[in-house]
């Protein structure tokens, strides 16, 4: 039997999709007429295999319970249905549960049941086709196989006779009447199951009048499905048991996808597009899997990365034709050298992707060019607002118009005929095109405009502009000899995370890529951290590009103008320089490989992180050295950072890793407060500025405080914080910053201790302590870079070279690095691409090239 979800009503499909995303789901249904077709002989009623498979598969999923609630006796239901033990069985309209008969009959009820048996036996005797079914707490009279006149006469006698006795509970169904000596119905049974498993939503499917009592108990996000004709309280109706199987199979697929995610491409194989206003990510087979609009920290238009195809994608692949096997994997994907233009190649198909430069600030234009010598399948499925807004697609002469969005959006695709389909909430467009080198197919996704007219420039001219923008800039850099091309790619990636309009710099291009597959450590990094932005800009300054640093410092000036004092700086802001809204969860998305929750916003915005001032002054130090002068505006910034340190350095904070736990006196934070004052004093000396008289003495005070309280003799290391003996890779900065000399025995001992406890093969973990969150995480590329620098400072060059090569080996095929690496599974983790990882790679390559 072929089951296709399209056979179900569109609104039912949409509701099932929503139901599948509830945290704890109860799936319950009737047996006869729902799982099993109605047949003349009740003992021959077998469930459809497809329904059994769907129920078993649902029952195997976490946070999902399945049950069959039937009027049949429990023993008969179990024998006849042959359902697996994972599916709960409830018999006799809810008076029998598979964990045992829930009612211990009182002697009076036992006597009443015996009397019912005798009285009903007298009524049915001599009536052909009428039978009795004895159950632990009831007796049922079946008339399905009797002549209609006989059946009606028998039922009338039961209704006027034993059904009127005191203490008898009557349930009528199709060709059956059941008399029970306990109070029960399917609605009570459904409520009991719901309470037992703590279900946040339930679905019930049934065909009989007895099922109406279950439908009556449904509320809120629950779903009722009536099978066949007849009045009903259920919201939806299907025609027969085949459609029941279809609905259960569709629910199972949606539930499994939501819990585990679709088969997710490895994070390191995702490739970023950028035009310094927004970013997008491509899978290795040219599927646009992530893009937000109007900015990179806005809601996603395509969130396939976190929600599968239903969350929005834009796919191009070779067309296999009807009945053909799946499309072949691409031969490869690469950046056009020195650019952010991406090519994905099959044997006779080439897809070229880039974000257009030079468009208005409110627009995002993605250009996709198809060439080659074969047919290509295209699917366009935008899902604005993370798929929470219904979408319609309207074909016009110049392409497709996306309707139902707050931001205008069109796909310019002249001369292409689209087939529009709907899943009940959203529409998608599909087509097949003939690709050739002589007549490329050009698709232009334009967000922020309704314009479907031809561009004033040809596609070749626009691609040339994008090429020159990146390659000309790359030519201005001074790249180290070691891994020159990879460092160039890292530099392009860092610049791609910069926002040319505001000066803000993203920490990473994505939100909620997990630090543990299936775990909850999923954070939104699409914002500008003072620390990350400063370190990113500093890395580019060391390569010879200062525009990003100047833009970032100007951005920071704008932020400071909104505050009563610099000590009130938050750790991060939006790319526009505004405070973030509350952290929220997108419940409708299953997450990358089922890793939930998917978060937008970041609660770290409200934390105290006293290390953020140091990287800012460090950036000014490097920028002044590169340009040969210290801008007055930047000196004001240095003074503001020093002022902030003087007001707050002695406080506990949440630290560089933003732990959602009690504040501590973190060694790294104190070291960065020292860095703030140390670099401020040195800037004043070198560029003839007037420092505050207190800076030098306060610098020395902080240094002594770190040396006294941060060093733990029992551990033989500078630990995470003054309170405790746990280790943290960030404490390496005691030596990396210059607070103590690399030759100091305490620094060497700290390197050894961190190497011993936190290094695992090719990576280095931040820490191993309990940070108040469940689950684990990977090692951080940035921490590995710090250890490489520490190795070099203490003369262990061989170990530094080996660890650097291991980092290089973890880069994806297009040269990108995520935040973390799992050395056991040998896969990348965390948001991608991550600025920290790329600036760490640049720093190590520079040091190893000296």
C-alpha positions in Angstrom: 0.0 0.0 0.0 1.5 3.3 -1.1 1.1 6.0 1.6 1.4 9.6 0.4 0.8 12.5 2.8 -0.7 14.5 -0.1 -3.8 12.2 0.2 -4.6 13.9 3.6 -6.4 17.3 3.8 -3.9 20.1 3.6 -5.0 21.7 6.9 -4.8 18.3 8.7 -1.2 18.0 7.4 -0.4 21.4 8.7 -1.9 20.7 12.1 0.0 17.4 12.3 3.3 19.2 11.6 2.6 21.5 14.5 1.5 18.7 16.8 4.7 16.8 16.0 6.7 19.6 17.6 5.2 19.3 21.1 7.7 18.5 23.9 5.8 15.3 25.1 3.3 13.7 22.7 0.6 11.1 23.3 -0.7 9.3 20.3 -3.9 7.3 21.0 -6.5 5.6 18.7 -9.4 3.2 18.6 -8.9 -0.3 17.2 -11.9 -1.5 15.2 -12.6 0.8 12.3 -9.5 2.8 12.9 -6.4 0.6 13.0 -8.3 -2.4 11.6 -11.0 -2.3 9.0 -14.6 -3.3 10.1 -15.3 -6.9 9.1 -18.2 -9.2 9.7 -16.3 -11.5 12.0 -14.8 -9.4 14.9 -12.3 -12.1 15.5 -10.9 -11.6 12.0 -10.2 -7.8 12.4 -6.5 -7.4 11.8 -4.7 -4.0 11.9 -3.1 -2.6 8.8 0.6 -3.4 8.9 1.4 0.2 8.0 -0.4 1.5 11.0 1.3 -1.1 13.3 4.7 0.1 11.9 3.9 3.7 12.4 2.7 3.1 16.0 5.8 1.1 16.8 8.1 3.7 15.3 6.4 6.5 17.2 6.6 4.5 20.4 10.4 4.2 19.9 10.9 7.9 19.8 11.8 9.8 23.0 9.1 11.9 24.7 6.4 10.0 22.7 3.8 7.6 24.0 1.4 5.5 21.9 -1.8 3.7 23.0 -4.8 1.9 21.6 -8.0 2.5 23.6 -10.6 -0.1 22.5 -14.0 -1.4 23.6 -12.6 -4.9 23.3 -11.5 -6.9 26.3 -7.8 -6.3 27.0 -6.9 -10.0 26.5 -8.7 -10.2 23.2 -7.2 -6.8 22.1 -3.7 -8.0 22.8 -4.3 -11.4 21.1 -5.9 -10.0 18.0 -3.8 -6.8 17.4 -0.4 -8.4 17.9 0.8 -4.9 18.6 4.3 -4.6 20.1 4.8 -4.1 23.8 5.9 -0.5 23.3 2.3 0.4 22.4 0.1 0.6 25.5 -3.2 -1.2 25.3 -6.4 -0.1 27.1 -9.4 -2.4 26.9 -13.1 -2.3 27.8 -13.4 1.4 27.1 -10.8 2.3 29.6 -11.5 -0.1 32.5 -8.5 -2.4 31.7 -5.0 -1.1 31.2 -2.1 -3.2 30.0 -0.2 -2.6 33.3 -3.0 -4.7 34.9 -6.7 -4.4 35.6 -7.0 -1.0 37.3 -10.2 -1.7 39.2 -10.3 -4.3 41.9 -14.1 -5.1 41.9 -15.9 -4.8 45.1 -18.1 -7.9 46.0 -21.2 -5.9 45.2 -19.9 -5.1 41.7 -18.9 -8.7 41.2 -22.4 -9.8 42.0 -23.9 -7.2 39.7 -21.7 -8.3 36.8 -22.8 -11.9 37.4 -26.4 -10.8 37.3 -25.8 -8.9 34.0 -24.2 -12.0 32.5 -27.3 -14.0 33.3 -29.8 -11.3 32.3 -28.2 -10.6 29.0 -27.8 -14.3 28.2 -31.6 -14.7 28.6 -32.1 -11.9 26.1 -29.7 -13.1 23.4 -30.5 -16.8 23.5 -32.2 -17.9 20.3 -31.3 -14.8 18.3 -29.0 -15.7 15.4 -26.0 -13.5 14.8 -26.1 -12.0 18.4 -23.3 -12.8 20.8 -22.1 -11.9 24.3 -18.6 -10.9 25.1 -17.7 -11.2 28.8 -15.1 -8.8 30.2 -13.6 -8.3 33.7 -15.9 -5.4 34.5 -18.5 -5.6 31.8 -20.5 -7.6 29.3 -20.9 -6.5 25.7 -23.7 -7.5 23.3 -22.6 -7.7 19.7 -25.3 -7.6 16.9 -23.1 -6.9 13.8 -23.8 -10.3 12.3 -27.5 -10.4 13.1 -30.4 -9.4 10.8 -31.3 -5.7 11.3 -34.7 -6.5 12.8 -33.3 -9.0 15.2 -30.4 -6.6 16.1 -32.8 -3.7 16.9 -35.1 -5.9 18.9 -32.3 -7.2 21.1 -30.8 -3.8 21.6 -34.2 -2.4 22.7 -34.6 -5.2 25.2 -31.1 -4.5 26.6 -31.8 -0.8 26.8 -35.1 -1.2 28.6 -33.9 -4.1 30.8 -30.4 -4.5 32.3 -29.2 -1.1 31.0 -31.6 0.5 33.5 -30.3 -1.3 36.6 -28.6 0.7 39.3 -24.9 0.7 39.1 -24.7 -0.2 35.4 -22.7 2.1 33.1 -23.9 1.9 29.4 -21.7 2.5 26.3 -23.2 2.1 22.9 -21.1 1.8 19.7 -21.6 0.6 16.2 -23.6 -2.7 16.4 -22.6 -3.2 20.1 -23.9 -2.2 23.5 -21.8 -2.7 26.6 -22.9 -2.7 30.2 -20.2 -2.1 32.8 -20.2 -2.3 36.6 -17.5 0.4 36.9 -17.6 4.0 35.8 -15.4 4.4 32.7 -15.2 5.7 29.2 -12.5 6.4 26.6 -12.3 10.0 27.6 -11.4 9.0 31.2 -8.8 6.6 29.8 -7.3 9.3 27.6 -7.0 11.6 30.6 -5.4 8.9 32.7 -2.8 8.2 30.0 -2.2 12.0 29.5 -1.6 12.5 33.2 0.6 9.4 33.5 3.1 10.5 30.8 2.8 14.3 31.3 1.8 14.8 27.7 1.8 18.4 26.5 -0.4 17.5 23.5 -2.4 14.5 22.3 -3.9 13.1 19.1 -6.8 10.7 19.2 -8.2 8.9 16.1 -11.5 7.0 16.2 -14.5 6.0 14.2 -17.2 4.9 16.8 -19.7 6.9 18.8 -17.8 5.7 21.9 -14.8 7.7 20.6 -16.7 10.9 21.0 -16.1 10.8 24.7 -12.3 10.9 23.9 -12.8 13.7 21.4 -14.7 15.7 24.0 -11.6 15.6 26.3 -9.3 17.1 23.7 -8.2 20.8 24.2 -5.5 23.3 23.4 -3.0 21.9 20.9 -4.7 18.5 20.9 -5.9 16.9 17.6 -8.9 14.8 17.0 -9.4 12.8 13.8 -12.7 11.1 13.0 -12.6 8.1 10.7 -15.6 7.9 8.3 -19.0 9.5 8.3 -21.2 10.7 11.2 -21.4 13.7 13.5 -18.3 14.3 15.5 -16.5 16.6 17.9 -13.2 16.0 16.1 -11.6 18.8 14.2 -10.7 16.7 11.2 -11.9 13.7 9.3 -10.3 11.0 7.2 -12.2 8.5 5.0 -10.9 5.1 6.1 -8.2 3.0 7.9 -5.8 3.5 5.0 -5.8 7.3 5.6 -5.4 6.5 9.3 -2.2 4.7 8.4 -1.2 7.6 6.2 -1.8 10.1 9.0 0.2 8.0 11.6 3.1 7.6 9.2 3.2 11.3 8.4 3.1 12.1 12.1 5.9 9.6 12.7 8.1 11.2 10.0 7.5 14.7 11.2 8.0 13.8 14.9 11.3 11.9 14.1 12.5 14.9 12.0 11.7 17.3 14.7 13.4 15.2 17.4 16.5 14.2 15.5 16.7 16.6 12.5 17.2 15.6 9.0 20.6 14.0 8.1 22.7 17.1 8.7 25.7 17.9 6.6 28.9 18.0 8.7 29.4 21.5 10.1 32.9 21.9 8.7 31.6 21.3 5.2 29.3 24.3 5.2 30.5 27.2 3.1 29.8 30.9 3.8 28.8 33.6 1.4 29.2 37.2 2.4 29.0 40.7 1.1 29.9 42.4 4.4 26.3 43.2 5.0 24.8 39.7 5.5 25.9 36.1 5.2 24.5 32.8 3.8 25.6 29.2 4.1 25.7 26.5 1.4 25.8 22.7 1.9 28.3 20.7 -0.1 25.6 20.0 -2.7 24.6 23.7 -3.3 21.6 23.8 -1.1 21.1 27.3 0.4 20.6 26.1 4.0 20.9 29.4 6.0 20.2 33.0 5.3 18.6 35.8 7.3 17.2 39.1 6.2 17.4 42.1 6.5 20.5 41.5 8.5 22.5 38.4 9.5 21.1 38.7 13.0 17.5 38.9 11.8 15.0 36.1 11.5 15.9 33.4 9.0 14.3 33.2 5.6 16.0 29.8 5.0 16.6 27.8 8.1 17.0 24.3 6.6 20.3 24.1 8.7 18.2 24.1 11.9 14.9 22.7 10.8 15.3 20.6 7.7 13.7 21.4 4.3 10.4 22.4 5.9 12.2 25.4 7.5 13.3 26.8 4.1 15.8 26.0 1.5 16.8 26.9 -2.1 18.3 23.8 -3.8 19.9 23.2 -7.2 21.1 19.7 -8.3 21.3 17.5 -11.4 18.0 16.3 -12.6 17.7 12.5 -12.5 14.4 12.2 -14.2 11.4 10.2 -13.2 12.3 7.0 -11.3 16.0 7.8 -11.5 18.3 7.2 -8.4 19.1 10.1 -6.2 21.2 12.9 -7.6 24.9 12.2 -7.6 27.1 13.9 -5.1 29.1 16.8 -6.4 32.7 16.4 -7.5 33.6 19.2 -5.2 33.0 22.7 -3.9 35.5 25.6 -3.7 35.8 29.3 -3.4 37.0 31.1 -6.5 40.5 31.9 -5.2 40.8 35.1 -3.3 37.0 35.7 -3.2 33.8 34.8 -1.4 32.3 33.4 -4.6 31.5 29.7 -4.3 31.4 27.0 -7.1 29.8 23.6 -6.7 30.6 21.2 -9.5 29.1 18.0 -10.8 30.4 16.2 -13.9 28.2 18.2 -16.2 26.8 20.9 -14.0 28.3 24.0 -12.3 26.5 26.2 -9.8 28.1 29.5 -8.9 26.9 31.5 -5.9 27.6 34.9 -4.5 26.0 37.7 -2.6 25.9 40.9 -4.7 27.9 44.0 -3.7 26.8 47.5 -4.2 23.1 47.1 -3.6 21.1 49.3 -1.2 21.6 48.7 2.5 18.1 47.3 3.0 18.5 44.7 0.3 20.0 41.2 0.2 20.7 39.9 -3.3 21.8 36.3 -3.8 22.9 35.4 -7.4 22.9 31.8 -8.5 24.2 30.9 -11.9 23.7 27.4 -13.5 26.0 26.3 -16.4 27.1 23.0 -17.9 25.6 20.5 -20.2 22.7 18.7 -18.5 19.3 19.4 -16.9 19.1 20.7 -13.3 16.3 20.5 -10.8 15.6 23.7 -8.8 13.4 23.9 -5.6 12.7 27.3 -4.1 11.1 27.1 -0.6 11.5 30.4 1.3 10.2 30.3 4.9 10.5 33.7 6.5 10.5 34.2 10.2 12.0 30.8 10.8 9.0 29.2 9.0 6.4 30.7 11.2 4.7 32.9 8.5 2.5 31.3 5.8 4.0 31.9 2.4 2.4 32.1 -1.1 4.4 32.2 -4.3 2.9 34.1 -7.3 4.5 33.4 -10.7 4.9 36.5 -12.9 6.7 37.2 -16.2 9.9 38.1 -14.5 9.9 35.3 -11.9 8.3 34.6 -8.5 6.8 37.0 -6.0 6.9 35.9 -2.3 3.6 36.9 -0.6 2.8 37.1 3.1 6.2 38.5 4.3 6.8 41.7 6.2 9.8 42.3 3.9 9.2 42.3 0.1 11.0 39.4 -1.6 11.2 38.2 -5.2 13.0 35.6 -7.2 14.0 37.0 -10.7 13.9 34.0 -13.0 12.7 35.1 -16.4 11.4 32.5 -18.9 11.3 29.8 -16.2 8.0 27.9 -15.7 7.4 27.0 -12.1 5.3 24.3 -10.5 3.8 25.6 -7.3 2.9 23.1 -4.5 1.6 23.6 -0.9 2.1 21.7 2.3 -1.0 23.4 3.8 0.8 26.4 5.2 3.6 27.2 2.8 4.1 27.1 -0.9 7.2 25.9 -2.7 8.2 26.2 -6.4 9.9 23.5 -8.5 11.2 23.4 -12.0 13.7 21.7 -14.3 16.0 23.7 -16.5 18.4 23.0 -19.3 21.9 24.2 -18.3 24.5 25.2 -20.9 27.7 27.2 -20.9 26.4 29.3 -23.8 23.1 30.3 -22.1 23.6 30.2 -18.3 20.5 30.1 -16.1 20.6 33.1 -13.7 18.5 33.2 -10.6 18.4 36.4 -8.5 16.9 36.2 -5.1 16.1 39.8 -4.1 15.1 40.4 -0.5 14.0 43.9 0.5 12.5 44.9 -2.9 9.6 44.1 -5.2 11.6 44.8 -8.3 11.6 42.0 -10.9 13.0 44.1 -13.7 16.4 43.3 -15.2 19.5 44.7 -13.4 21.3 47.6 -15.0 24.5 45.5 -15.0 24.9 42.1 -16.5 25.5 39.1 -14.3 29.1 38.9 -15.5 29.7 42.6 -14.4 28.2 42.0 -11.0 30.3 38.8 -10.5 33.4 40.7 -11.6 32.6 43.4 -9.0 32.3 40.8 -6.2 35.5 39.2 -7.4 37.5 42.4 -7.4 36.1 43.5 -4.1 37.6 40.6 -2.3 40.7 39.8 -4.3 41.9 43.4 -4.4 41.6 43.6 -0.7 43.4 40.3 -0.2 46.3 41.6 -2.3 46.9 44.4 0.2 47.6 41.9 3.1 50.9 40.7 4.3 50.4 36.9 4.7 52.8 34.6 6.6 54.8 32.0 4.7 53.2 29.1 6.6 49.8 28.0 5.3 49.6 31.2 3.2 46.4 30.3 1.3 44.7 29.0 4.5 45.5 32.2 6.3 44.2 34.2 3.3 41.0 32.3 3.5 40.8 33.0 7.3 41.3 36.7 6.6 38.5 36.7 4.0 36.3 34.9 6.5 37.0 37.4 9.2 36.3 40.3 6.9 33.1 38.5 5.8 31.9 38.6 9.4 32.3 42.4 9.4 29.5 44.7 8.7 30.6 47.5 6.4 27.6 49.7 7.3 27.9 49.7 11.1 31.5 48.5 11.9 30.1 45.7 14.0 31.7 42.3 13.8 29.9 39.0 14.2 31.3 36.3 16.4 30.0 33.7 14.0 27.6 33.4 11.1 25.0 31.2 12.8 22.9 30.5 15.8 22.4 27.2 17.7 24.9 24.9 16.0 25.5 22.6 18.9 28.5 22.2 21.1 27.3 18.6 21.6 25.1 16.7 19.0 21.7 16.4 20.5 22.6 18.6 23.5 21.3 21.9 24.8 24.5 24.0 24.5 23.3 25.9 21.5 23.9 29.6 21.4 23.3 32.6 19.1 26.6 34.1 18.0 25.3 36.5 15.3 26.1 39.5 17.4 29.1 41.7 18.2 31.0 40.9 21.3 33.5 43.6 22.4 36.0 40.9 23.0 35.5 38.9 19.8 35.2 42.0 17.7 38.4 43.5 19.1 40.3 40.3 18.6 39.0 39.9 15.0 39.9 43.5 14.1 43.4 43.0 15.7 44.1 39.9 13.6 43.3 41.9 10.5 45.5 44.8 11.6 48.4 42.4 12.0 47.9 41.3 8.4 47.9 44.9 7.2 44.2 45.9 7.0 43.1 48.7 9.4 39.7 49.7 8.0 37.9 47.0 10.0 39.6 48.1 13.3 38.7 51.8 12.6 35.1 50.8 11.8 34.8 48.7 14.9 36.2 51.4 17.2 33.8 53.9 15.7 31.0 51.4 16.3 32.1 51.2 20.0 32.2 54.9 20.3 28.6 54.9 19.3 27.7 52.4 21.9 29.5 54.3 24.6 27.5 57.4 23.8 24.4 55.6 24.9 25.8 54.8 28.4 26.2 56.7 31.6 29.7 55.4 32.0 32.1 52.9 30.3 31.9 50.6 33.2 28.3 49.9 32.2 29.3 48.3 28.8 27.5 45.0 28.1 29.6 42.2 26.8 27.8 42.2 23.4 25.4 44.3 21.3 23.6 43.9 18.0 25.5 44.8 14.8 23.7 48.1 14.9 25.1 48.8 18.4 21.8 48.3 20.3 21.1 46.2 23.3 19.7 42.8 22.7 16.1 41.7 23.4 15.4 38.8 25.6 16.8 35.4 24.7 14.1 33.3 23.1 13.6 29.8 21.8 12.2 28.8 18.4 10.2 25.7 19.6 9.1 24.9 16.0 12.6 24.0 14.8 14.2 20.6 15.7 17.7 22.0 15.6 20.8 20.8 13.8 20.8 17.0 14.0 18.0 17.3 16.6 20.0 19.6 18.9 17.5 21.7 20.8 16.6 24.3 21.8 17.2 26.7 18.9 17.9 30.1 20.4 17.7 33.6 19.2 19.2 36.4 21.3 21.9 35.7 24.0 21.4 36.0 27.7 25.1 36.8 28.1 24.1 40.3 27.1 23.1 40.8 30.7 26.3 39.3 32.3 29.2 41.1 33.9 32.4 40.3 32.0 35.3 42.4 33.2 37.8 41.1 30.6 36.2 43.0 27.7 38.1 46.2 28.3 41.5 44.6 27.7 41.0 43.5 24.1 39.7 46.9 23.2 42.9 48.7 24.4 45.0 45.9 22.9 43.4 46.6 19.5 44.1 50.4 19.9 47.7 49.5 20.7 48.1 47.4 17.5 46.2 49.9 15.3 48.5 52.8 16.5 51.5 50.7 15.8 50.3 49.8 12.3 49.4 53.4 11.4 52.2 55.1 13.3 49.9 57.4 15.2 47.2 57.3 17.9 44.0 59.0 17.0 42.5 61.4 19.5 39.2 59.5 19.3 41.0 56.2 20.1 42.9 57.7 23.1 39.5 58.8 24.5 38.4 55.2 24.2 41.5 54.0 26.0 40.8 56.4 28.9 37.3 55.1 29.0 38.4 51.5 29.2 40.9 52.3 32.0 38.2 54.2 33.9 35.9 51.2 33.7 38.7 48.9 35.0 39.4 51.3 37.9 35.7 51.2 38.9 35.1 47.4 38.7 38.3 45.3 38.4 37.9 43.9 42.0 34.4 42.5 41.3 33.6 38.9 40.5 32.3 38.3 37.0 31.0 35.6 34.6 34.2 35.4 32.7 35.2 34.9 29.1 33.1 31.7 28.7 29.9 33.3 30.0 29.0 30.6 32.4 25.4 30.7 33.5 26.4 30.3 37.1 27.5 32.4 40.1 30.2 35.0 39.3 33.7 34.3 40.3 37.0 36.1 40.5 38.3 34.8 37.2 42.1 34.9 36.6 41.6 35.7 32.9 39.3 38.7 33.7 41.8 40.1 36.2 44.7 39.6 33.7 42.7 41.5 31.0 42.1 44.3 33.5 45.9 44.4 33.9 46.3 44.5 30.1 44.0 47.5 29.9 46.1 49.6 32.2 49.5 48.2 31.0 48.7 49.0 27.3 47.2 52.4 28.3 50.4 53.4 30.1 52.6 52.2 27.2 50.4 54.1 24.7 50.7 57.3 26.7 54.5 56.9 26.8 54.9 56.1 23.1 52.5 58.7 21.7 53.0 61.6 24.1 49.7 61.4 25.9 48.9 62.2 29.5 48.0 59.2 31.5 46.0 59.2 34.7 48.4 59.2 37.6 46.7 56.2 39.2 47.1 53.9 36.2 50.6 52.6 37.0 50.0 51.9 40.6 46.7 50.2 39.9 48.3 48.1 37.2 50.9 46.9 39.8 48.1 46.3 42.3 46.2 44.1 39.9 49.4 42.2 39.0 50.1 41.4 42.7 46.5 40.4 43.2 46.7 37.9 40.4 50.0 36.5 41.5 48.8 36.1 45.1 45.4 34.7 44.6 45.5 33.1 41.1 48.4 30.8 41.7 47.5 27.6 43.5 50.6 25.8 44.8 48.7 22.6 45.4 47.7 22.5 41.7 51.0 24.0 40.5 49.1 26.3 38.1 47.2 29.5 37.7 43.7 28.2 38.1 40.3 29.3 36.6 39.5 31.6 39.5 40.7 32.7 42.9 38.0 30.4 44.5 38.8 26.8 43.5 41.4 24.5 42.0 39.9 23.9 38.5 41.9 24.7 35.4 41.0 26.9 32.5 42.8 27.4 29.2 42.2 31.1 29.4 44.6 31.3 32.4 47.5 30.8 29.9 47.1 34.6 29.4 49.0 35.2 32.6 52.1 34.5 30.4 50.7 35.3 26.9 49.8 38.8 28.0 53.2 39.6 29.6 51.9 39.8 33.1 54.7 37.4 34.0 57.7 36.4 31.9 57.5 33.2 29.9 60.6 32.0 31.7 58.7 32.1 35.0 58.4 28.6 36.5 54.8 29.3 37.4 53.9 29.9 33.7 55.7 26.7 32.6 54.0 24.8 35.3 50.6 26.2 34.2 51.3 25.2 30.6 52.1 21.7 31.7 49.0 21.4 33.9 46.6 22.7 31.2 48.2 20.4 28.6 47.8 17.5 30.9 44.2 18.1 31.9 42.7 20.0 29.0 44.5 18.9 25.8 43.0 15.9 23.9 44.9 15.1 20.8 44.3 17.8 18.2 42.2 20.1 20.5 42.2 21.8 23.8 39.1 22.1 26.1 38.2 25.3 27.8 37.8 23.5 31.1 36.5 20.3 32.6 34.5 21.6 35.5 30.7 21.4 36.1 29.4 24.7 34.7 25.8 24.2 35.6 24.7 23.0 32.2 24.0 19.4 31.2 26.1 17.6 28.6 29.5 18.0 27.2 31.2 20.1 24.5 34.1 19.9 22.1 37.6 21.3 22.4 38.0 25.0 21.3 40.3 25.8 18.4 41.0 29.1 20.1 42.3 27.3 23.2 44.5 25.1 21.0 45.9 28.3 19.4 46.7 29.7 22.9 48.5 26.5 23.8 50.5 26.7 20.6 51.6 30.3 21.5 52.5 29.1 25.0 54.5 26.2 23.6 56.5 28.7 21.5 57.1 31.0 24.5 58.6 28.3 26.6 60.7 26.8 23.7 58.6 23.8 22.8 58.4 24.5 19.0 58.0 20.9 17.9 54.9 20.5 20.0 53.6 23.8 18.7 54.2 22.8 15.0 52.5 19.4 15.6 49.4 20.9 17.2 49.1 23.6 14.6 49.2 21.0 11.8 46.4 19.1 13.6 44.3 22.3 13.6 44.9 22.8 9.9 43.8 19.2 9.3 40.4 19.9 10.9 39.5 22.7 8.5 36.7 22.0 6.1 37.3 21.5 2.3 36.7 25.2 1.7 39.1 26.2 4.5 36.5 27.1 7.2 36.6 26.4 10.9 33.8 26.1 13.4 34.1 26.9 17.0 35.0 23.5 18.4 36.2 20.0 17.5 35.3 16.6 18.8 38.4 14.5 18.8 36.5 11.3 19.4 33.9 11.6 16.6 36.4 13.7 14.6 33.8 16.3 13.6 33.4 20.0 14.1 30.9 21.5 16.6 29.5 24.9 17.4 28.7 27.9 15.3 30.3 28.3 12.0 32.5 29.8 10.7 33.8 31.1 14.0 35.9 34.3 14.2 37.8 33.0 17.3 39.0 29.9 15.4 40.2 31.8 12.3 42.0 34.6 14.2 43.7 31.9 16.3 44.9 30.1 13.1 46.2 33.4 11.8 48.1 34.2 15.0 49.7 30.8 15.1 50.7 30.9 11.4 52.3 34.3 12.0 54.3 33.1 15.1 55.4 29.9 13.5 56.6 31.8 10.4 58.8 34.1 12.3 
